[in-house]
Amino acid sequence: MKTVFLCLAILFPMSVSADEFTFSAIQNASFIGYAEEVLTEAYGRLGHTIKVLELPAARSVFISNRGAGVAGELFRVSGIETKFNNLVPIPVSLSFSDWVVVSKLNTIKIEGWHSIKSYVIGTRRGVVTTDKGTIGMDTTQVNSNEQLFKMLISDRVDLIVLSKNNALKHTRNVTHKKFHILQPPIQRVPVYHFVHIQHKELIPKITAILQTMQQQGFILDAYTRYQQRHK
C-alpha cells in the first residue's frame, strides 16, 4: 500500500496552494497598468493571482495599512512606511516617479519645494510626496487629478503638483494645452510594492522573484513599454 501511495505521489504531486491577493492602488494613476503587469508576473511565478482595488489616494493607503481584505499597496513611493508601519516595502524598486509643477504661468523657476512656497498650491489628498514637500505651505487638497485641473482652470490655485506621467496624461486634452509642465521635476522618488505585515511569509519570496525578474530584464522591458504608451 505504501508503495502504491508513493507512486501516486510521484505521478501526481500535491500542488502548491494558490491564493488570490488584492492590492489597493491610487485611483486612475497612470502607473497602475505597468505595476499590475510586473506584479501579476511575479505572483504568478509563486502560483498566485492578484487583483487591483482602485481607491482615492488617502483611502487606498488607509485600507492597505489596516489589511482588512487587502494584502498591501500595489505601488507607492518610498517613505510611506514611516507613517503606515503595517506596510513593508519590497526592496526592489519598480521604478522612480518624477513629480512636477503644472501652472498657467511659465515664469516660475523650479529649484526644489521651497521655490513654490509663495504660491497657492493644489495637491491630491493622501499623497505622501506632496504632503511632505508642501509642509507649512498654502495648499488645497482634492481627491483626484481631474479635480486638480479643475481648480487650476478656475484659478482657485496658482499651480498643482502631481506625478509627471499623470501630468502628461491630462495635459494631452485640448482644454489643458494652455498649462505648462515646468522643468526640472520638483522631486524624484523611487517606487516600491508594499505588502502588509500579516503576509510576512510572502516578503522574502516576492523579493527574490522581483530580484530575478530585474536581472532577467523583465521589469525594464515592462517599464519601457509603459513609457512608450505614455509619450
N, C-alpha and C positions, 0 to 999 in steps of 0.2 A: 504493500500500500504506500509506504514511504517513497519507494522508487517511482511509482506512478505519479504521486504528487510532485516530486522533484522534476520529472519530465514535463509535466504540465506547467510548472513554474518557469521552466526554461523556455518552453514554446510560447507561453502567454504570460510574460512578466506583468506584475502589477503596475498600473500606470501611475505617474506622479499626480498628486491631487491638483486639479486645475481650479483656480479661483478667478473671479472677475473683480477687479479693483476699480473703484470710482475715484477720480481725482477732480477737484474743483479747479476752475480757471477763470481768469478775468473775462467777463462777457465781451464778445466781439473783438478781442485782442487779435491783431494780425498774426501773432506768434503761435496761435493755437494749432493750426494745421501742421506746422513744422514739428512742434514739440510732440504732438499726438503721433505723427509718423515715426519719430525716433523711439518714443516710449512704447508704442504698440509693438514694434520690433523687439525691443529689449525685454518686455514682459512676456512676449510670445516665445522667446528663447527659453524662458523659465516654465513654459507651459500654461501661462496665464493670459487673460484678456483684460483690457481696460475700457472704461467709459469716461467721458468727459462731461462734467456738470458746469455749465457756464453761469456765472453769477456776477452781480456788481462787485467791484474790487474789494470793498471793505467786508461785504458779507462772505465772499469767497474765502478769504483768509481766516475769518472768524469761524466759519463752518469747518474748514480743514483743520484748524487748530483744536477744535473740540473733538474731531474724529468720529462724530456720530454719522455713520453711513458713508463717510468719505475717508479714503485712505491717505490723503495728503493733498498737496498742491501740484498741479501739472507742471508749472514752472513759476518761478518768481526770482526777483533779483536777490543777490546775496545780502544778508544782514537782517532779513525779517525774523530769523530765529532768535534774535536778541529780545524781541518783543513777544513773539509767538513761539514759546520754547517747547511746545509739544511737536513742533515741526523740525525734522532733521534734514539738512541739505545733503544730497548725494554729491560727493566731492569730485564730480566730473562735470565741468562746465559745458552746458548745451551750446552756449554762445555768449555774446555780450549784447547789451542794449544801450544804444545811444539815445540820450534824452535831449530834446531840442526845444527852443523857444519859437513860437509862432505868433506873428503880430502883423497888424496892418502897417506898422512902422518898420522901415528897413534901416533906421539910423541907430538902433541900439547895438552897442558893441558888447559882444558876449565874452566875458572873461571870468567865468565861474558864477556861482549863485549870487555872490554879492553884487554883481553888475545889474541885477534886476530888482534890487530891494526897494527902489524908489517908485516902482510901478504897482498897479493893481493886477494881481496875478490869478488866473484861473487854473485850478488843478482838479484831478479826479480823486474823489473820496476813497480812502483806503489804500492808496499807492504809496508805499514806504519811501521810494526815492524822492518824490516831490514833497512828501510830508517832512522829511529830514532837511531837504535843501532849502525849504522856504520857512523854516522856523523863525518866528519873530517878524514875518513879512505880512503884508496886507493881501490875504488870499480869499477867494471864493471857491468852495468845493461843490462839485456836482457828481452824479453817478455814472455819466457816460461821456465818451468823446464827442458824440453828437451835441450834447448839451454844452460842452466846452466851446465848440464852434459857434453855437447859437449866441452864447454870451459875447463872443468876440465880434460877431456880426452886429449885435445890438449895442456895442460899446459899453457893456457892463464891466468889462475888464480891458486892460491895455494889452495884455498878452496871455498866452496859455503855454503850459509846459506839458509835454507828453512824449512818448517814445517816437523816434524818427520814423519807424515803419508805419505807425498809426497816423502820424502827421502826413506822410506821403499818401497814404490810403485816402484820407479825407480831402486833401487839397487837390486831388485829381478832379474833383467835382468843379464844374464851371463856375458855380456860385462862389467857390472859395479861391479862385485864381488870384484875387487881389491880396491874399495873405502871403507873407514871406516866412519861409523856414530859415531862421537865422543860423549862421555858421560862425564858429565851430559849435558842435554839440556842447551843451552846458555840463554834461557829465556822461561818462561811460561806465557801465556796471556789468559784471558777469551775471549770467542767468543759470539757475540750477533747478533741478527737480527736487521736491521735498516730500518726505514720507513721514507719516505720523508715527510717533514713538511706539504706539501699541502694535505696530507692524515691524518691530525692530529686527525680526528674523529676516526680513526682506532686504535690509540695508546693505549688508556685505555682498549678498547675491546680485542685487541690481547694480551695485557699484562695480563689481567685477565684470558684469555683462557690458555696461556702458564703457568701461575702460577698453574692453576688447573691441567693441564697435568703433571706438575712437581710433584705435590702432589700425583697424581694417579700412578706415576712411569712410565708413557709413555715415557718421554724423556730419562730416564735412560735405559729403555729396548731397545729403538731405538739406543742409543749410544753403548750399549753392542753388539748389532747385527753388528753395524758398525765396532767396534773393531775386532770382530771375522772374518769379511770379509777381514780385512787388516793385519792379523797376518803374 
